[in-house]
Amino acid sequence: MKKIKVSEIISGFKTDYPQLMKKGARISGIFGEVGNTDFGGGLHGRLSCAFQDDDLVNPLQCEMNLWVGFFTDHRKIPKFYKGIKVNTVVDETTEPLEFKFDDGTRDFISLEEVNLPQRYIDYVLDHPGFIREKLGDAGMTIDDMLDALCWGDFKKYKGEYERKIRNAGN
């Protein structure tokens, strides 16, 4: 695959997805040497150095991090851009109170506990009008809202969550 300049990737993404950028999305960088490393607790993704704007990169060997607010319709975020895997990261400062742990315990709670599928279900059922307004779609169903907030596919999200919980018990 043809190498692409990092600055072209970032400017192209901003041009191709202006609605995400208007909602405050930001790219924290293009990272290389994607791989897995065993840190004793299982496999964790590893991203090495961040490339500079003038660097030429092979898209198949890179990933980019896209930071978005909690109220982002993840169905509108591409999984890949110009061959580069897009990792979506929700900025925790944008989470509603129902997802915050202001008592200082968040550092001691697993991501699985923070992101319980039931938390999303409860939140959507309690605030459908507000979510529709924040996402700019008055016709969204409950399933649409769950998909939008849970990385594009709530059923998949819930299934992966349940698989992680089962595997953690082994």
Sequence and secondary structure as in RCSB ss.txt:
>XXXX:A:sequence
MKKIKVSEIISGFKTDYPQLMKKGARISGIFGEVGNTDFGGGLHGRLSCAFQDDDLVNPLQCEMNLWVGFFTDHR
KIPKFYKGIKVNTVVDETTEPLEFKFDDGTRDFISLEEVNLPQRYIDYVLDHPGFIREKLGDAGMTIDDMLDALC
WGDFKKYKGEYERKIRNAGN
>XXXX:A:secstr
   EEHHHHHHHHHHH HHHHHTT EEEEEEE  EEEE SSSEEEE   B  TT EE GGGEEEEEEE SS  GG
GS SEETTEEEEEEE GGGS GGG  TTTTGGGS HHHHT HHHHHHHHHH HHHHHHHHT TT  HHHHHHHHT
TT HHHHHHHHHHHHHHHT 
